Amino acid sequence: MRNAMLAVLALAAAATAVSTGPAAAGYDYPWCAQGKGYGYPGECSYQTYQQCQASVSGRNLYCGVNPLFAFGQAQSQRRGRYVYSY
């Protein structure tokens, strides 16, 4: 009985591993968390400066403008959305 239970669990784990694809790609938003350990341009997943500030608070990081948006190279990744330009 125990071997059957282990086989079922192993099969379920294998099915889960196969069915989950790679993580969805993040969108490039206008604001990036930047600092030591993040590289350049940083973690660009913030739509507003306030969101970025809230995320970096207490983490020895700062917020900067995503260079793709700053220089007008960003592509809208969602239909019907505007591309930010600064």
LUMMIRO-189378 format. One line per field, with one value per residue: residue in three letters; x, y, z of N, C-alpha, C in turn. Coordinates in pm, 1 decimal, decimal comma, m for minus. Layout:
# residues N
code = c(ALA / ...)
nc1 = c(X / ...)
nc2 = c(Y / ...)
nc3 = c(Z / ...)
cac1 = c(X / ...)
cac2 = c(Y / ...)
cac3 = c(Z / ...)
cc1 = c(X / ...)
cc2 = c(Y / ...)
cc3 = c(Z / ...)
//
This chain:
# residues 86
code = c(MET / ARG / ASN / ALA / MET / LEU / ALA / VAL / LEU / ALA / LEU / ALA / ALA / ALA / ALA / THR / ALA / VAL / SER / THR / GLY / PRO / ALA / ALA / ALA / GLY / TYR / ASP / TYR / PRO / TRP / CYS / ALA / GLN / GLY / LYS / GLY / TYR / GLY / TYR / PRO / GLY / GLU / CYS / SER / TYR / GLN / THR / TYR / GLN / GLN / CYS / GLN / ALA / SER / VAL / SER / GLY / ARG / ASN / LEU / TYR / CYS / GLY / VAL / ASN / PRO / LEU / PHE / ALA / PHE / GLY / GLN / ALA / GLN / SER / GLN / ARG / ARG / GLY / ARG / TYR / VAL / TYR / SER / TYR)
nc1 = c(81,7 / 193,8 / 390,5 / 231,7 / 110,2 / 332,2 / 404,6 / 184,9 / 207,4 / 457,4 / 397,6 / 204,8 / 363,7 / 542,9 / 366,9 / 281,6 / 522,1 / 571,2 / 349,6 / 366,8 / 479,5 / 748,6 / 806,6 / 596,2 / 696,4 / 814,1 / 680,1 / 818,4 / 822,4 / 786,3 / 941,5 / 1222,9 / 1364,9 / 1670,5 / 2013,3 / 2281,4 / 2352,9 / 2140,0 / 2206,5 / 2205,4 / 1932,1 / 1801,3 / 1530,5 / 1260,8 / 964,4 / 756,6 / 478,0 / 427,6 / 598,5 / 552,8 / 485,2 / 730,2 / 888,9 / 768,9 / 837,6 / 1121,1 / 1176,6 / 1360,2 / 1538,3 / 1788,2 / 1799,3 / 1718,9 / 1495,0 / 1475,4 / 1439,6 / 1329,3 / 1549,1 / 1460,6 / 1215,1 / 1284,1 / 1427,7 / 1250,4 / 1223,2 / 1066,2 / 832,0 / 486,1 / 348,8 / 107,2 / m209,0 / m379,1 / m268,6 / m84,8 / 237,4 / 477,7 / 649,8 / 918,2)
nc2 = c(m119,1 / 119,0 / 159,5 / 198,5 / 439,6 / 611,5 / 593,0 / 714,8 / 975,1 / 1047,2 / 1040,4 / 1243,2 / 1463,4 / 1465,7 / 1519,1 / 1774,0 / 1916,3 / 1899,4 / 2027,0 / 2291,2 / 2574,4 / 2796,0 / 3083,0 / 3368,3 / 3634,9 / 3938,9 / 4269,7 / 4561,5 / 4844,1 / 5200,0 / 5269,8 / 5176,9 / 4970,3 / 5029,5 / 4964,1 / 4828,3 / 4500,0 / 4465,8 / 4523,4 / 4683,3 / 4786,2 / 4748,4 / 4635,9 / 4659,0 / 4698,8 / 4863,4 / 5069,7 / 5324,6 / 5598,0 / 5609,1 / 5343,4 / 5220,5 / 5354,0 / 5264,5 / 4996,2 / 4993,8 / 5100,6 / 5095,2 / 4907,5 / 4979,5 / 5073,5 / 5257,8 / 5453,4 / 5471,5 / 5602,5 / 5389,2 / 5312,8 / 5236,3 / 5357,5 / 5619,9 / 5692,4 / 5649,7 / 5390,5 / 5183,5 / 4924,3 / 4883,3 / 4633,5 / 4534,9 / 4515,5 / 4808,2 / 4973,9 / 5259,4 / 5384,3 / 5496,6 / 5803,9 / 6004,9)
nc3 = c(0,0 / 79,3 / m116,9 / m342,2 / m277,8 / m271,7 / m539,7 / m662,2 / m559,7 / m667,4 / m939,0 / m951,1 / m880,6 / m1094,8 / m1306,5 / m1236,4 / m1255,2 / m1528,5 / m1637,4 / m1557,4 / m1701,9 / m1804,2 / m1596,7 / m1626,9 / m1833,8 / m1704,4 / m1722,4 / m1871,1 / m1696,4 / m1627,7 / m1398,1 / m1203,9 / m952,0 / m817,3 / m740,2 / m537,6 / m631,2 / m804,7 / m1065,9 / m1391,5 / m1582,7 / m1342,3 / m1131,4 / m1308,3 / m1255,7 / m1184,3 / m1199,0 / m1108,0 / m948,0 / m676,8 / m612,4 / m656,3 / m466,4 / m229,8 / m241,7 / m231,7 / 10,2 / 302,8 / 207,3 / 116,7 / m146,0 / m447,0 / m656,1 / m1006,1 / m1340,1 / m1596,3 / m1854,0 / m2109,2 / m2131,9 / m2087,2 / m2311,4 / m2513,3 / m2627,5 / m2553,2 / m2601,0 / m2626,3 / m2434,4 / m2393,0 / m2534,6 / m2628,4 / m2437,4 / m2326,2 / m2422,4 / m2206,8 / m2202,0 / m2113,4)
cac1 = c(0,0 / 281,4 / 454,2 / 131,1 / 93,2 / 451,0 / 397,7 / 84,8 / 266,9 / 562,5 / 329,6 / 144,4 / 472,8 / 593,3 / 266,1 / 285,8 / 645,5 / 559,0 / 242,8 / 399,5 / 576,9 / 834,5 / 736,4 / 559,9 / 793,4 / 769,1 / 669,1 / 905,2 / 746,5 / 869,4 / 1024,5 / 1307,1 / 1437,6 / 1811,0 / 2108,7 / 2378,5 / 2296,2 / 2034,2 / 2255,1 / 2142,6 / 1869,6 / 1739,3 / 1402,0 / 1169,9 / 830,5 / 672,1 / 405,4 / 434,3 / 711,0 / 511,1 / 498,5 / 872,8 / 934,5 / 718,9 / 910,4 / 1262,1 / 1187,4 / 1429,1 / 1618,4 / 1911,5 / 1784,6 / 1655,2 / 1413,9 / 1522,2 / 1358,2 / 1369,0 / 1608,3 / 1380,9 / 1110,6 / 1346,6 / 1473,2 / 1143,2 / 1241,8 / 977,9 / 719,4 / 370,8 / 339,0 / m33,3 / m293,7 / m460,0 / m198,1 / 1,9 / 378,6 / 518,1 / 773,4 / 953,1)
cac2 = c(0,0 / 235,4 / 177,7 / 254,2 / 579,7 / 682,7 / 599,3 / 816,4 / 1106,1 / 1073,5 / 1068,9 / 1375,7 / 1561,3 / 1472,0 / 1586,6 / 1916,4 / 1972,7 / 1908,0 / 2118,4 / 2430,8 / 2628,1 / 2898,1 / 3196,0 / 3472,9 / 3743,9 / 4064,1 / 4382,6 / 4674,4 / 4961,5 / 5321,2 / 5289,9 / 5063,4 / 4966,1 / 5020,7 / 4963,5 / 4719,7 / 4366,6 / 4460,1 / 4546,7 / 4796,0 / 4902,0 / 4715,0 / 4564,7 / 4758,2 / 4641,6 / 4958,3 / 5162,4 / 5460,6 / 5627,7 / 5576,4 / 5198,3 / 5192,7 / 5403,6 / 5174,3 / 4870,5 / 5007,7 / 5155,2 / 5010,7 / 4803,7 / 5040,1 / 5086,3 / 5381,5 / 5441,1 / 5544,3 / 5586,4 / 5282,1 / 5376,0 / 5211,2 / 5459,0 / 5752,2 / 5721,5 / 5622,0 / 5263,9 / 5080,3 / 4879,6 / 4847,9 / 4488,3 / 4500,3 / 4581,7 / 4916,5 / 5050,1 / 5364,2 / 5375,4 / 5615,3 / 5870,1 / 6113,2)
cac3 = c(0,0 / 87,2 / m247,1 / m432,2 / m238,7 / m318,6 / m685,4 / m696,4 / m528,7 / m765,9 / m1065,5 / m938,9 / m883,4 / m1232,3 / m1388,6 / m1202,3 / m1309,1 / m1673,8 / m1676,7 / m1530,0 / m1795,0 / m1746,1 / m1536,6 / m1722,4 / m1840,9 / m1644,5 / m1812,2 / m1841,9 / m1657,1 / m1627,9 / m1279,6 / m1168,9 / m826,2 / m854,6 / m630,2 / m534,4 / m644,8 / m904,9 / m1200,7 / m1459,7 / m1520,3 / m1214,6 / m1135,6 / m1368,5 / m1248,6 / m1112,7 / m1286,4 / m1054,5 / m860,6 / m540,8 / m597,7 / m646,7 / m336,3 / m126,7 / m251,3 / m195,4 / 145,0 / 398,6 / 140,9 / 66,2 / m290,5 / m488,5 / m777,0 / m1122,7 / m1460,4 / m1686,4 / m1972,0 / m2229,8 / m2135,0 / m2091,2 / m2446,8 / m2607,9 / m2698,1 / m2498,0 / m2681,5 / m2544,4 / m2430,7 / m2377,1 / m2632,2 / m2577,0 / m2333,8 / m2375,5 / m2391,0 / m2132,8 / m2244,6 / m2022,8)
cc1 = c(86,3 / 348,4 / 357,3 / 111,0 / 211,0 / 450,4 / 298,5 / 140,7 / 374,6 / 501,8 / 266,5 / 250,5 / 528,3 / 495,2 / 264,8 / 408,6 / 636,4 / 457,1 / 274,2 / 508,8 / 666,1 / 751,5 / 707,6 / 662,6 / 734,4 / 761,0 / 771,2 / 818,3 / 840,6 / 964,3 / 1096,3 / 1365,0 / 1583,2 / 1897,6 / 2199,8 / 2307,4 / 2187,0 / 2085,1 / 2185,9 / 2051,0 / 1804,2 / 1612,0 / 1294,6 / 1027,1 / 732,3 / 609,4 / 413,4 / 556,7 / 678,2 / 520,9 / 644,6 / 926,1 / 890,8 / 798,2 / 1054,6 / 1282,8 / 1251,6 / 1518,3 / 1749,3 / 1913,9 / 1723,2 / 1577,6 / 1472,7 / 1431,0 / 1416,4 / 1425,2 / 1531,8 / 1270,1 / 1170,1 / 1386,6 / 1373,7 / 1156,5 / 1147,4 / 864,6 / 605,2 / 354,1 / 197,1 / m113,6 / m375,4 / m394,1 / m109,0 / 146,4 / 416,4 / 642,0 / 795,3 / 1045,5)
cc2 = c(125,7 / 263,9 / 238,4 / 403,0 / 663,6 / 697,1 / 706,6 / 955,9 / 1144,2 / 1108,5 / 1208,0 / 1485,3 / 1577,2 / 1544,7 / 1736,2 / 1982,2 / 1991,4 / 2014,4 / 2264,6 / 2475,0 / 2729,0 / 3013,1 / 3301,4 / 3584,5 / 3870,3 / 4174,2 / 4487,5 / 4795,6 / 5080,1 / 5336,4 / 5162,4 / 5080,3 / 4941,4 / 5024,3 / 4843,3 / 4584,8 / 4355,0 / 4478,5 / 4665,7 / 4742,3 / 4872,5 / 4635,6 / 4663,4 / 4703,9 / 4733,8 / 5057,7 / 5305,7 / 5474,6 / 5589,6 / 5425,6 / 5160,5 / 5235,2 / 5311,1 / 5043,6 / 4883,3 / 5058,8 / 5054,4 / 4905,4 / 4856,7 / 5042,9 / 5222,1 / 5356,2 / 5526,6 / 5516,1 / 5473,7 / 5345,9 / 5348,9 / 5314,2 / 5598,0 / 5790,4 / 5679,0 / 5491,9 / 5155,5 / 5049,6 / 4847,1 / 4697,0 / 4441,5 / 4578,5 / 4691,4 / 4998,7 / 5154,0 / 5334,1 / 5506,5 / 5674,2 / 5989,8 / 6209,9)
cc3 = c(0,0 / m46,7 / m347,9 / m403,8 / m288,0 / m470,8 / m730,1 / m671,4 / m629,3 / m900,8 / m1063,9 / m944,9 / m1023,9 / m1323,5 / m1361,6 / m1262,3 / m1459,9 / m1714,1 / m1649,3 / m1623,9 / m1726,5 / m1690,8 / m1643,1 / m1717,5 / m1780,1 / m1748,8 / m1773,6 / m1817,7 / m1642,8 / m1509,7 / m1241,1 / m1028,8 / m862,3 / m730,2 / m639,3 / m541,1 / m749,5 / m1047,2 / m1262,2 / m1567,4 / m1386,8 / m1234,1 / m1181,9 / m1372,6 / m1176,8 / m1208,6 / m1237,8 / m964,5 / m716,3 / m514,4 / m578,1 / m510,2 / m222,5 / m125,0 / m201,8 / m53,7 / 240,2 / 337,8 / 83,6 / m86,9 / m319,9 / m616,6 / m887,7 / m1240,5 / m1544,9 / m1813,9 / m2100,8 / m2243,7 / m2149,4 / m2232,9 / m2553,8 / m2683,8 / m2651,3 / m2594,6 / m2587,7 / m2550,0 / m2406,0 / m2479,3 / m2565,7 / m2467,8 / m2399,2 / m2339,0 / m2324,3 / m2195,1 / m2154,9 / m2087,8)
//
